[in-house]
Amino acid sequence: GWATSTTPSSSAVNPAEVEAMQCLEEGTQKLEDGDVQAAKDLYKRSVEIKRTASGLFNLGVTHYHLKEFDDAISCWKESIALQPSSSDAHTNLASAYIVSPVSRPDLALHHLRVASSLSPEDGEIAFNLAAVLEACGQLEEALEQYRKSKEFGVDRAAMHMRNVSAKILGKKLKEAEGQQGKDE
């Protein structure tokens, strides 16, 4: 038979990985206590010991809270490179692209679309996607995403659906008037 061990990995655990994990947990504790700077220092140390998707993700969160958007963006990009399936990292990255001094709604849309495809039943992601689409003037698609958001339990989406429907109607009326002017 196969030789089995009761503790397959405990003897081979890398002490550095244990320390990285401890820094990560302590950082999260600091973040919950509202000490963002201390959390950032601990996450930074964790990532210096071992670059993990979760370490980079959390470090990005602290940068974002401290309005260090470029740093947040680079952390989340690297986190995604290590763990492409994290819809949270894509969603956060989109937020950072929106609020950055040089706003990049195009990149925000890209990452929200990816997040939406990774978590198709997440109403909040659909809502965020809808809001950015609306801001970019892509009203029909925005309406579709608000509708999806409402289906997945985001009640505030209903009001936005009404607003976007009114905008679409207004746009159609304007286009019709413009057309009439040309015809006469």
N, C-alpha and C positions, 0 to 999 in steps of 0.2 A: 504493500500500500504506500500511499504518499506520506512523507514525513510531514507532520503538521506541528505548528507552534501555537501555543495559546495566546501569545502576544506577538502577532506577525510583524508589527512595525515599531513597537515601543523601544526595542533595543537599538534600532537604527535611526531614531529620531534625531534630527540635526539640532543641536542646541541653539544655533542661530535662528532657525525657524520658530523654535519655541519662544525665543525672545521677541522676534518680529510679531508673533501672535499676541504676546503679552502687551506689547506697546500698542497694538491695534485695539485690544480690549480696554486698556487704560485710557486711550484716546477717546474712545466712544463714551466712556464714563465721564470724562471731562466735558465732552460735547453736550451730553445730557445735563450736566451741571451748569451749562451756559458759558464755560471757559473755552472759547473758540481758539484762542492763541495757544493755550496749553495743549489742547487737542491736536492742533496743527503740528506742534513740535513733536508730539508723540507719534503721530502718523508719519511724519517726515522720517523719524528715526526708524520706524517699522519698515518703511519703503527702502531706506538706505541699507538695512540688513538684508531684506529680501523683497524684491519688487513683485507684489501680487496685485491682482485685479482689485481685490477689496481694499487693500491698503491705498492704492492710487485713487480708487473711487472716493474713499473717505477723506483723503488729503484734498481732493478736488472740492469736496463739500465745504471744508474749512476755508479754502481760498475763495470760494464763491461767497460765503458769509462775510469775508473780509474785503469783498469787492475787488479781489485780485483775479479779474476775469481771464486774463491771458494764461495765468498759472492754472486756473481751474480747467480751462479748455485743454491745456496740454496734458494734465493729469487724466482727464476723462478720455481723451483720445488714446492714451497709452493703456488705460484700463480696458477700453474696448478692443484694442489690439490683442490683449491677453485673454479677454473673455468677450467675444463678439456677440454672444447671445443675451447680454444684459440690457433689457429694455430701459431700466432705470438710468444707466449711464448715457444712453442715447437721448433720453428725455432731458436729463440735466444738461447735457452738452447743448441741446437745442436752446434751453433757457439762457445759457451763458452767451450763445451767439446772438440772442435777441437783445439782452441787456448790455452787451459790450459797447464801449464808447463808439466803435465803428460797428454798427449793427449789421448782421448777415442773415436776414430772413431766409435767403435761399438755402444756406447751410442748415439753418434751424429746420426748415421744411424737410430737407433730406433726412435728417436724423429722426424727426418725428415720424416720418413715413416708415423708416426702419423699425423704430420702437413699436409702431402700430402693427407692423407685420409680425413682430416677435410676440406681442401681447394683444392679439386682435380683439379680446373681450375686455380690455381695460378702458373704462369710460373716461377716466381723467386724461389718458393719452389722446383719445379721440377728441376730447374737448380742447386740449392744447393745440392739436393739429388744426382743428376747425378755426380757432382764434387766429392762428398765424395765416391760414388761408384767407380768412376774412380780411385781415390787415393788408394782405397782398392783393386784394381785389378779386380773388378766385372764389366768387360767391356761391356758385352752384355746388362746387365741391365742399365748401365750408358748410353749407346747409346739410349736405349728406353726412358729414362728420359730426355735426351737432346732433343730428337725428340718431346716429349710431351711439353717441355719447349718452343721450337720453335713454335709449333702449337699455344701456348698461348701468342705469341707475344714477346718472348725474342730473339731478332735477333742475339745476339752474340753466341747463342747456335749452329748455323750452323757450325761455324769454329770448335767448340769442337766436333761436330758430325763427321766431316772429320778426326780430329785427332784420335778419338777413333776408327773409322772404320779402319784407317791405323794401329793402334796398334793391333786390332783384326786380321787383315790380316797378320801382321808381326808374331804374335803369332802362327797362323795357319801354316805359311810357316816354322817356326822354328820346330814346332811339326812334320810336314811332313818330314823335313830333318832328324830329330832325328829318325823317323820311318824307313826311307830309310837306315840309318846307321845300324839299328838293322837287317833289312832284308838281307843285303848283307853278 
